Amino acid sequence: MKVKDVMNKDLESLGSKIPLNFDNIPVLFSEDELISCKGVIDDEYLNNNYYVYVLNQKKKLVGFITCDYIRLFLKEKVLFMFLSAIDHIHDGVVLVDKHSKIIYLNKAYSEILNIDKEKVLNKYVSEIEPGAAILSTLREGTPIQNKKIKVKSIEKQIVASINPIIIDNEVLGAISIFKDVTEIHVLNEELANVRKLSGYFYEGIAKPHNELPKNFSCIVGSNEKFLNCLKLAAIVAPTDATVLVQGESGVGKEVVVKAIYEASKRSEKPYVELNCSAIPESLFESELFGYTDGAFTGAHKSGKIGKFEAANTGTIFLDEIGDMPMLMQAKLLRVLQSGQIQKIGSNTINKVDVRVIAATNRDLKAMIKEGTFREDLYFRLNTFNINIPSLRERVEDIINLAEYFLNIYCKKYNKTLMLSENVINVLSSYKWVGNVRELQSCMEYAVIICQDDIIEVEHLPEEIKKSSIISLNRDDKTESKKLKHEILDIERERIIEALEKFNGNKTRAMDMLGMSRRTFYKKLKLYNIDAD
């Protein structure tokens, strides 16, 4: 019987010409391009038969498929599923033949090495990365396990396992599976740097205020806890470590951040600030990363440079980082990890070299528990932490800061003023919820309002005056007086120590104490210190 004798015939009309029961063997039904299967095509059937029948929906025989073809089809299907699975794993995978030609690579390979798949497929490894470890595996037929490798062409660190493909004692190719450990490598370097810095941390803490770098020594303060913060800042400043500055609103976080930048090796490079609490959520991405021409309705025709691009090679200061929306936190983390940005409306990825310093007055650990701040971003930002104390914890600094701001605003408004004893007492006992910023505003207000030579309590802002009245009506006058005397005693001792340290050199002593000449001589007279 020939094929043409049975094609397109009803099964019933064939009678005994095909002596097989179609209920017991696999049959492929064909209707247009839809093929379904009746029965099971397994290895046993394929090994014991030559073909499978193909019927249409009317049960007319329309063809045969050889079992060899089905075997090939099934192998290709399994291979497709296998390669599809490999394409979805996070490790990079590359397969080369015995001549080092790349015959397969997965999606992770392209992403990790930032290489266009189509540009390297069917290329030789030596063209892309001369001296690659996979070449030695092809030559020698020996596997390489968990080897740390630097991809010089793109400055990436990977850990790779490379195995030869050997059939009949012949090396026919090799497969490499690797992980991107660039970020881990960078973090380890930063950790080593921090550990190195901590080696002389206590030595740094022991240094007097005047031995700090110029950018820090001019910051007013003698409180031990505050000085320790400045010394930490001076230690980390020359490095590229990410810094997180924390503290209540108004404690001077921005002043410390600016000093870190000015004492860094990037001080001649751009310094870009961004207040995260002042940016609407819808504009955040364009502010950070910029956009191209026509990226969205209302976009400038020339596009826009983002803050990260503007800060390239320099420093970016992300103030109030705790107010950054969750979606942007994820995108910021990606930039910190990869060092790459992508403008809105662009397919181009650009590398940036930016040191990041962040600040916040919020409790980020509490926010992590609440689910409003990413834990992985916190650890990324918190490489080096500086926690600035509130002004309430720096009682001995209140009057020095008040005098400092008094001098600034006397010059600004062309006046010569002094603080009365009552004002010193009120300022020392006030709680300063707004910290240094509130004290600064208080002194400017007093200088403007005072028309005499001495600033009295009546010249202070209304809230502070009310606080002083309440305080005076309490039975704690003795305690306030004691506190005031303690502050004055500490200040007197500091002045004497400074003069002794510099053998009576008043100029060097006042520089160390951060006092103006007028304030210094006024203090000598007040404390009856003989400096001649």
KOLPA-495128 format. One record per residue (C-alpha): x, y, z; residue in three letters. Coordinates in Angstrom, 2 decimals, padded with zeros to 5 digits. Each point is the difference from the previous one (the first is absolute). Example, Ala and Ser with C-alpha at 12.3 -4.5 7.8 and 13.67 -1.06 7.14 Angstrom:
<rs>
- xx yy zz vodo
- 012.30 -004.50 007.80 ALA
- 001.37 003.44 -000.66 SER
</rs>
This chain:
<rs>
- xx yy zz vodo
- 000.00 000.00 000.00 MET
- 001.32 003.43 -000.99 LYS
- -000.39 003.28 001.87 VAL
- -002.13 001.51 -002.79 LYS
- -002.49 -002.85 000.43 ASP
- -000.85 001.01 003.56 VAL
- 000.49 003.80 000.07 MET
- -003.20 002.05 000.63 ASN
- -002.11 -003.15 000.40 LYS
- -002.48 -000.70 002.78 ASP
- 001.31 -002.55 002.47 LEU
- -003.13 -002.09 -000.42 GLU
- 000.55 -000.24 -003.77 SER
- 003.52 -001.27 000.54 LEU
- -001.32 -003.04 001.78 GLY
- 002.75 -002.52 000.63 SER
- 002.57 001.83 -002.13 LYS
- 001.28 001.59 003.26 ILE
- -000.38 -002.74 002.57 PRO
- 000.59 002.27 003.02 LEU
- -002.40 001.12 002.71 ASN
- 000.20 003.80 000.16 PHE
- -001.31 -000.06 003.55 ASP
- 003.16 -001.71 001.18 ASN
- 002.71 002.00 -001.79 ILE
- 000.96 003.70 -000.04 PRO
- -001.74 002.05 -002.69 VAL
- 000.68 003.67 -000.88 LEU
- -003.13 001.87 -001.09 PHE
- 000.55 002.89 -002.42 SER
- -002.42 002.90 -000.56 GLU
- 001.65 002.94 -001.77 ASP
- 003.11 000.49 002.16 GLU
- -001.46 -001.40 003.20 LEU
- 001.28 -003.44 000.92 ILE
- -001.23 -001.97 003.00 SER
- 000.96 -003.48 001.09 CYS
- -002.01 -003.10 000.89 LYS
- 002.00 -002.61 001.88 GLY
- 003.49 000.24 001.48 VAL
- 003.21 000.37 -001.96 ILE
- 002.69 -001.35 002.31 ASP
- 003.47 -001.50 -000.38 ASP
- -001.39 -003.54 -000.20 GLU
- -002.26 000.87 -002.91 TYR
- 002.70 001.96 -001.84 LEU
- 002.49 -002.85 000.35 ASN
- -002.43 -002.62 -001.38 ASN
- -001.71 001.85 -002.85 ASN
- 000.92 001.87 -003.18 TYR
- -002.66 002.69 -000.16 TYR
- -003.04 001.69 001.58 VAL
- -003.25 000.52 -001.92 TYR
- -001.31 003.52 -000.70 VAL
- -003.80 000.31 -000.43 LEU
- -002.20 003.02 -000.57 ASN
- -003.14 000.72 002.01 GLN
- -002.04 -002.16 -002.39 LYS
- 002.30 -002.90 000.83 LYS
- 001.49 -000.07 -003.46 LYS
- 003.60 -001.06 -000.16 LEU
- 002.02 003.02 -001.17 VAL
- 003.53 -001.15 000.67 GLY
- 002.65 -001.68 002.09 PHE
- 002.78 001.32 002.24 ILE
- 003.03 -002.17 000.48 THR
- 001.01 -000.88 003.54 CYS
- 003.52 001.29 -000.73 ASP
- -001.45 003.43 -000.74 TYR
- -002.01 -000.05 003.23 ILE
- 003.12 -000.96 001.94 ARG
- 001.80 003.01 -001.51 LEU
- -002.96 002.26 000.72 PHE
- -000.16 -001.11 003.64 LEU
- 003.74 000.51 000.42 LYS
- -000.28 003.52 -001.41 GLU
- -002.97 000.71 002.26 LYS
- 001.93 -001.14 003.08 VAL
- 003.00 002.05 -001.15 LEU
- -002.22 003.05 -000.46 PHE
- -001.46 -000.41 003.50 MET
- 003.50 -000.48 001.42 PHE
- 001.39 003.12 -001.68 LEU
- -003.09 001.99 000.97 SER
- 000.58 -000.97 003.64 ALA
- 003.69 000.98 -000.20 ILE
- -001.02 003.36 -001.47 ASP
- -001.94 000.77 003.19 HIS
- 002.67 -000.78 002.61 ILE
- 002.00 002.83 001.60 HIS
- 003.44 -001.49 -000.72 ASP
- 001.69 000.72 -003.31 GLY
- 000.38 -003.02 -002.32 VAL
- 002.09 -000.17 -003.19 VAL
- 000.65 -003.02 -002.26 LEU
- 002.87 -000.10 -002.50 VAL
- 001.08 -002.58 -002.56 ASP
- 003.49 -001.49 -000.23 LYS
- 001.19 002.99 -002.03 HIS
- -001.18 002.41 002.76 SER
- -002.92 001.26 -002.11 LYS
- -002.91 001.11 002.19 ILE
- -002.99 -002.15 -000.97 ILE
- -002.31 000.83 002.91 TYR
- -000.30 002.55 002.80 LEU
- -002.89 000.75 002.31 ASN
- -001.69 003.27 000.94 LYS
- 001.93 000.37 003.28 ALA
- 003.31 -000.19 -001.92 TYR
- -001.03 003.04 -002.06 SER
- -001.20 001.95 003.06 GLU
- 002.96 -000.75 002.26 ILE
- 002.64 000.78 -002.61 LEU
- -002.08 002.76 -001.62 ASN
- 000.43 -001.62 -003.44 ILE
- -002.52 -000.12 -002.85 ASP
- -000.78 -003.68 -000.61 LYS
- -000.18 000.37 -003.78 GLU
- 003.40 001.69 -000.15 LYS
- 001.90 -002.86 001.66 VAL
- -001.91 -003.08 -001.16 LEU
- 002.14 -002.00 -002.48 ASN
- 003.01 002.17 000.86 LYS
- 003.21 -001.49 001.41 TYR
- 000.76 000.52 003.68 VAL
- 003.49 001.30 -000.80 SER
- -001.59 002.90 -001.92 GLU
- -002.05 001.08 003.00 ILE
- 002.25 -000.81 002.97 GLU
- 003.56 -001.07 -000.91 PRO
- 001.46 -002.31 002.60 GLY
- -003.40 -001.07 001.35 ALA
- 000.13 -002.97 002.39 ALA
- -002.32 -002.07 -002.21 ILE
- 002.74 -000.16 -002.66 LEU
- 002.33 -001.89 002.34 SER
- -002.80 -002.48 000.76 THR
- -000.37 -000.65 -003.75 LEU
- 003.75 -000.47 -000.44 ARG
- 000.64 -002.17 003.04 GLU
- -003.39 -001.66 000.48 GLY
- 000.10 000.73 003.74 THR
- -002.88 001.55 001.95 PRO
- 000.25 003.20 002.05 ILE
- -002.14 000.25 003.13 GLN
- -001.09 003.20 001.78 ASN
- 002.84 002.11 -001.34 LYS
- -000.07 003.76 000.62 LYS
- 000.57 001.71 -003.35 ILE
- 000.30 003.67 -000.96 LYS
- -001.55 000.81 -003.38 VAL
- 002.43 002.72 -001.01 LYS
- -001.97 001.35 -002.95 SER
- -002.85 001.20 002.24 ILE
- 001.65 000.02 003.46 GLU
- -002.29 -002.68 001.45 LYS
- 000.71 -002.66 002.62 GLN
- -001.55 -003.45 -000.49 ILE
- 000.29 -003.44 001.59 VAL
- -000.12 -002.68 -002.70 ALA
- -000.13 -003.78 -000.29 SER
- 001.15 -001.19 -003.43 ILE
- -000.33 -003.60 -001.19 ASN
- 001.17 -001.63 -003.25 PRO
- -002.51 -001.94 -002.13 ILE
- 001.72 -003.31 -000.76 ILE
- -001.47 -002.68 -002.30 ILE
- 002.00 -003.11 -000.96 ASP
- 003.09 001.49 001.67 ASN
- -000.16 003.10 -002.21 GLU
- -000.58 003.55 001.29 VAL
- -002.89 001.28 -002.12 LEU
- -000.63 003.19 001.94 GLY
- -000.37 001.54 003.45 ALA
- -002.69 001.52 002.19 ILE
- 000.54 002.84 002.48 SER
- -002.43 000.85 002.81 ILE
- 000.80 003.13 002.01 PHE
- -001.32 002.46 002.57 LYS
- 000.48 003.78 000.07 ASP
- 001.86 000.84 003.22 VAL
- 001.03 003.55 -000.94 THR
- -002.21 001.55 002.68 GLU
- 001.24 -002.46 002.64 ILE
- 003.58 000.81 -001.02 HIS
- -000.64 003.76 000.31 VAL
- -001.74 -000.41 003.37 LEU
- 002.89 -002.14 001.27 ASN
- 002.44 002.73 -001.04 GLU
- -002.12 002.61 001.78 GLU
- -000.23 -002.21 003.08 LEU
- 003.77 -000.51 -000.01 ALA
- 000.43 003.75 -000.34 ASN
- -002.34 000.65 002.91 VAL
- 001.84 -002.59 002.11 ARG
- 003.27 001.67 -000.92 LYS
- -001.43 003.35 000.99 LEU
- -001.29 -001.41 003.28 SER
- 003.56 -001.04 000.79 GLY
- 000.88 003.60 000.66 TYR
- -003.49 001.04 001.06 PHE
- 000.85 000.35 003.68 TYR
- 003.18 001.85 -000.87 GLU
- -002.15 002.39 -002.04 GLY
- -002.42 000.46 002.90 ILE
- 002.90 001.07 002.19 ALA
- 000.95 002.88 -002.31 LYS
- -000.98 003.50 001.19 PRO
- -002.47 002.08 -002.00 HIS
- 002.69 002.10 -001.68 ASN
- 001.71 -003.12 -001.37 GLU
- -003.02 -000.85 -002.12 LEU
- 000.17 000.93 -003.70 PRO
- -000.74 003.67 -000.62 LYS
- -003.50 -000.74 -001.30 ASN
- -000.95 -001.60 003.33 PHE
- 001.96 002.10 002.50 SER
- -002.01 003.10 -000.94 CYS
- -003.27 -001.70 001.05 ILE
- -001.00 001.39 003.41 VAL
- -000.26 -002.53 002.81 GLY
- 001.92 -001.39 002.95 SER
- -002.44 -002.68 001.18 ASN
- 001.85 -003.33 000.08 GLU
- -002.74 -001.95 -001.77 LYS
- -000.21 002.63 -002.75 PHE
- 003.79 000.13 -000.40 LEU
- 000.05 -003.78 -000.40 ASN
- -002.47 000.39 -002.89 CYS
- 002.28 002.56 -001.66 LEU
- 003.00 -002.27 000.41 LYS
- -001.90 -002.91 -001.54 LEU
- -000.98 002.27 -002.89 ALA
- 003.62 001.09 -000.45 ALA
- 001.13 -003.64 -000.08 ILE
- -002.49 -001.09 -002.67 VAL
- 000.24 003.18 -002.11 ALA
- 003.06 -001.00 -002.13 PRO
- -001.59 -003.35 -000.94 THR
- -002.76 -000.72 -002.53 ASP
- -002.12 -001.84 002.58 ALA
- -003.75 000.70 000.02 THR
- -000.94 001.98 003.13 VAL
- -003.33 000.20 001.84 LEU
- -000.32 003.05 002.28 VAL
- -002.82 -000.20 002.54 GLN
- -001.36 002.39 002.60 GLY
- -002.97 002.17 000.88 GLU
- -001.08 002.82 -002.28 SER
- 002.26 003.02 000.39 GLY
- 003.01 -001.68 001.66 VAL
- 002.35 000.93 -002.86 GLY
- 000.02 -003.09 -002.22 LYS
- 000.46 002.07 -003.16 GLU
- 002.98 001.85 001.53 VAL
- 001.73 -003.31 000.79 VAL
- -000.79 -001.40 -003.47 VAL
- 001.45 003.10 -001.69 LYS
- 003.15 -000.31 002.13 ALA
- 000.37 -003.67 -001.02 ILE
- -000.25 001.00 -003.66 TYR
- 002.51 002.86 000.35 GLU
- 002.49 -002.30 001.74 ALA
- -000.42 -002.78 -002.58 SER
- 002.05 -000.78 -003.10 LYS
- -003.06 001.06 -002.02 ARG
- -000.02 003.54 001.42 SER
- 000.84 001.49 -003.41 GLU
- -002.76 -002.02 -001.66 LYS
- -003.77 000.69 -000.11 PRO
- -002.05 000.12 003.20 TYR
- -003.74 -000.51 -000.60 VAL
- -002.71 000.18 002.66 GLU
- -003.50 -001.46 -000.17 LEU
- -002.60 000.39 002.74 ASN
- -002.11 -003.16 -000.29 CYS
- -002.88 001.50 002.00 SER
- -000.39 002.89 -002.47 ALA
- -000.46 -002.08 -003.18 ILE
- -003.48 -001.19 -001.10 PRO
- -000.07 -003.78 -000.48 GLU
- -000.93 000.37 -003.69 SER
- 003.14 002.07 -000.69 LEU
- 002.46 -002.02 002.06 PHE
- 001.37 -002.20 -002.77 GLU
- 000.52 002.89 -002.43 SER
- 001.76 002.02 002.74 GLU
- 002.40 -002.81 000.83 LEU
- 000.66 -001.43 -003.46 PHE
- -001.21 002.63 -002.50 GLY
- -001.94 -000.55 -003.22 TYR
- 000.41 000.21 -003.76 THR
- -001.74 002.21 -002.55 ASP
- -003.70 -000.85 -000.17 GLY
- 000.13 -002.55 002.82 ALA
- -003.42 001.16 001.23 PHE
- -002.56 002.76 -000.44 THR
- 001.42 003.30 001.22 GLY
- 003.63 -001.13 -000.22 ALA
- 002.57 002.58 -001.14 HIS
- 000.96 -000.39 -003.63 LYS
- 003.67 -000.24 000.90 SER
- -000.63 -002.60 002.73 GLY
- 001.41 000.31 003.51 LYS
- 003.12 -001.09 001.87 ILE
- -000.76 -001.87 003.23 GLY
- 001.70 000.61 003.35 LYS
- 002.15 -003.14 -000.28 PHE
- 001.30 000.99 -003.42 GLU
- 000.68 003.55 001.25 ALA
- 001.95 -001.44 002.96 ALA
- 002.10 -002.38 -002.13 ASN
- 003.60 -000.28 001.38 THR
- -001.15 001.99 003.03 GLY
- -002.38 -000.32 002.97 THR
- -003.79 -000.10 000.28 ILE
- -001.67 000.90 003.30 PHE
- -003.43 -001.61 000.44 LEU
- -001.57 001.95 002.86 ASP
- -003.07 -001.39 001.82 GLU
- 000.55 -003.44 -001.59 ILE
- -002.69 -001.40 002.29 GLY
- -002.63 001.87 -002.05 ASP
- 000.91 -001.73 -003.27 MET
- -002.93 -002.03 -001.46 PRO
- 000.37 -003.81 000.06 MET
- 000.04 -000.28 -003.81 LEU
- 002.90 002.45 -000.23 MET
- 001.80 -001.78 002.84 GLN
- 000.17 -003.10 -002.22 ALA
- 001.32 002.02 -002.94 LYS
- 002.56 001.79 002.18 LEU
- 001.20 -003.36 001.34 LEU
- 000.49 -001.22 -003.57 ARG
- 002.15 003.06 -000.79 VAL
- 002.08 -000.47 003.16 LEU
- 000.56 -003.65 -000.88 GLN
- 000.78 000.39 -003.70 SER
- 001.36 003.54 -000.28 GLY
- -002.26 000.43 -003.04 GLN
- -002.93 002.29 -000.82 ILE
- -002.61 000.07 -002.76 GLN
- -001.84 003.18 -000.98 LYS
- -003.76 -000.07 -000.42 ILE
- -000.76 -000.61 -003.67 GLY
- 003.47 -001.39 -000.78 SER
- 001.22 -003.55 -000.65 ASN
- 003.60 001.00 000.72 THR
- 001.57 -000.94 003.33 ILE
- 002.71 002.39 001.22 ASN
- 002.62 -000.63 002.67 LYS
- 000.44 002.59 002.74 VAL
- 002.72 000.39 002.63 ASP
- -001.68 001.72 002.94 VAL
- 000.63 -000.03 003.74 ARG
- -003.29 -000.08 001.90 VAL
- -000.58 001.69 003.35 ILE
- -003.50 -000.22 001.47 ALA
- -001.61 001.62 003.02 ALA
- -003.24 -000.42 001.90 THR
- -001.73 001.06 003.21 ASN
- -002.19 -003.12 -000.05 ARG
- 000.46 -003.38 001.69 ASP
- 000.77 -002.18 -003.02 LEU
- 000.08 -003.23 002.03 LYS
- -003.54 000.66 001.20 ALA
- -001.03 000.79 -003.58 MET
- 001.46 -003.33 -001.13 ILE
- -002.22 -001.81 002.54 LYS
- -003.00 002.01 -001.24 GLU
- 000.83 -000.94 -003.59 GLY
- 000.52 003.61 -001.13 THR
- 003.76 -000.19 -000.57 PHE
- 001.98 -002.73 -001.77 ARG
- 002.36 -001.94 002.25 GLU
- 002.44 -000.73 -002.86 ASP
- 000.22 003.73 -000.83 LEU
- 000.59 000.80 003.67 TYR
- 002.97 -002.38 000.17 PHE
- 001.33 001.39 -003.27 ARG
- -000.16 003.59 001.29 LEU
- 001.15 -000.80 003.53 ASN
- 003.59 -000.95 -000.91 THR
- 001.16 002.75 002.38 PHE
- -002.42 001.52 002.51 ASN
- 000.31 003.36 001.75 ILE
- -002.67 000.84 002.59 ASN
- 000.07 003.68 000.99 ILE
- -001.25 000.77 003.54 PRO
- -002.79 002.49 000.63 SER
- 000.76 003.43 001.45 LEU
- -001.66 -001.17 003.25 ARG
- 002.87 -002.48 000.31 GLU
- 002.56 002.75 -000.66 ARG
- -000.90 002.45 002.77 VAL
- 003.58 001.29 000.25 GLU
- -000.12 000.99 -003.69 ASP
- -003.14 002.15 000.19 ILE
- 001.66 003.26 001.04 ILE
- 002.98 -000.44 -002.34 ASN
- -002.41 -000.56 -002.89 LEU
- -002.10 002.98 001.10 ALA
- 003.13 002.20 000.03 GLU
- 001.01 -001.38 -003.39 TYR
- -003.34 000.91 -001.58 PHE
- -000.03 003.32 001.87 LEU
- 003.28 000.97 -001.69 ASN
- -001.30 -001.02 -003.43 ILE
- -003.19 002.05 000.27 TYR
- 001.67 002.98 001.65 CYS
- 002.25 000.22 -003.08 LYS
- -002.95 -000.52 -002.33 LYS
- -002.11 002.76 001.63 TYR
- 002.96 002.22 000.97 ASN
- -000.54 -000.15 003.77 LYS
- 002.10 -000.61 003.14 THR
- -001.94 -001.99 002.60 LEU
- 000.54 -002.22 003.04 MET
- -002.14 -002.59 001.76 LEU
- -001.25 000.86 003.48 SER
- 000.44 -002.41 002.90 GLU
- -003.76 -000.67 000.00 ASN
- 000.05 -000.87 -003.70 VAL
- 002.91 -002.39 000.52 ILE
- -002.01 -001.66 002.77 ASN
- -003.14 -000.28 -002.16 VAL
- 001.85 -001.32 -003.05 LEU
- 001.81 -002.60 002.13 SER
- -003.20 -001.37 001.55 SER
- -002.21 000.08 -003.12 TYR
- -000.74 -003.43 -001.58 LYS
- 000.76 000.94 -003.65 TRP
- -002.36 -002.40 -001.75 VAL
- 001.18 001.49 -003.31 GLY
- 003.64 -000.43 001.06 ASN
- 002.75 002.18 -001.53 VAL
- -002.29 001.30 -002.74 ARG
- -002.44 001.35 002.61 GLU
- 002.87 001.61 001.94 LEU
- 001.28 001.63 -003.19 GLN
- -003.45 001.46 -000.77 SER
- -000.30 001.16 003.60 CYS
- 003.27 001.94 -000.18 MET
- -000.84 001.66 -003.32 GLU
- -003.37 001.06 001.39 TYR
- 001.64 001.42 003.16 ALA
- 002.64 001.96 -001.95 VAL
- -002.67 001.52 -002.25 ILE
- -002.40 000.90 002.84 ILE
- 002.57 001.31 002.50 CYS
- 000.55 003.78 -000.16 GLN
- 002.35 000.14 003.03 ASP
- 003.53 -001.29 000.61 ASP
- -001.03 -003.09 001.96 ILE
- -002.46 -002.70 -001.02 ILE
- -002.50 -000.62 002.80 GLU
- -002.69 -002.67 000.43 VAL
- -002.57 002.44 -001.42 GLU
- 001.86 -000.12 -003.34 HIS
- -000.38 -003.77 -000.38 LEU
- -002.75 -001.66 -002.10 PRO
- -003.39 -000.28 001.70 GLU
- 000.12 -003.78 000.50 GLU
- 003.37 000.17 001.76 ILE
- -001.15 002.94 002.15 LYS
- -003.08 -001.99 001.10 LYS
- 002.21 -002.95 000.80 SER
- 002.26 002.20 002.12 SER
- -002.96 001.42 001.95 ILE
- -001.32 -003.49 000.74 ILE
- 003.48 -001.05 001.03 SER
- 000.42 002.96 002.33 LEU
- -003.31 -000.77 001.71 ASN
- 001.21 -003.45 000.91 ARG
- 001.95 -000.90 003.07 ASP
- 003.04 -001.02 -001.97 ASP
- 001.89 003.30 -000.02 LYS
- 002.78 -001.54 002.05 THR
- 000.39 -002.86 -002.46 GLU
- 000.09 002.40 -002.97 SER
- 002.61 002.14 001.73 LYS
- 002.05 -003.08 000.76 LYS
- -000.20 -001.09 -003.65 LEU
- 001.03 003.46 -001.16 LYS
- 003.01 000.02 002.32 HIS
- 000.98 -003.47 -001.17 GLU
- -000.07 001.21 -003.60 ILE
- 002.02 003.10 000.85 LEU
- 002.52 -002.09 001.97 ASP
- 000.45 -002.39 -002.93 ILE
- 000.48 002.92 -002.40 GLU
- 002.56 001.64 002.33 ARG
- 001.96 -003.27 000.28 GLU
- 000.01 -000.44 -003.79 ARG
- 001.41 003.51 -000.52 ILE
- 002.75 -000.56 002.59 ILE
- 000.88 -003.41 -001.53 GLU
- 000.23 001.56 -003.47 ALA
- 002.30 002.78 001.21 LEU
- 002.23 -002.50 001.83 GLU
- 000.14 -002.29 -003.04 LYS
- 001.25 002.81 -002.23 PHE
- 002.22 001.65 002.63 ASN
- -002.18 003.08 000.29 GLY
- -000.45 000.51 -003.77 ASN
- -003.46 001.61 -000.07 LYS
- -000.47 -000.26 -003.77 THR
- 000.55 -003.77 -000.05 ARG
- -002.11 -000.45 003.14 ALA
- -003.00 001.88 -001.43 MET
- 000.32 -001.96 -003.28 ASP
- -000.10 -003.27 001.91 MET
- -003.07 001.13 001.96 LEU
- -001.76 001.33 -003.10 GLY
- -000.47 003.46 001.54 MET
- 000.24 003.40 -001.63 SER
- 002.62 002.43 001.34 ARG
- -002.66 002.21 001.60 ARG
- -001.72 -002.95 001.71 THR
- 003.33 -001.45 001.19 PHE
- 001.16 003.21 001.69 TYR
- -003.45 000.52 001.48 LYS
- 000.23 -003.48 001.56 LYS
- 003.48 000.72 001.39 LEU
- -001.43 003.03 001.76 LYS
- -003.15 -001.83 001.13 LEU
- 001.97 -002.88 001.56 TYR
- 002.83 002.23 001.25 ASN
- 002.62 -002.03 -001.90 ILE
- 003.47 001.54 -000.18 ASP
- 001.33 -000.87 -003.47 ALA
- 003.03 002.33 -000.02 ASP
</rs>
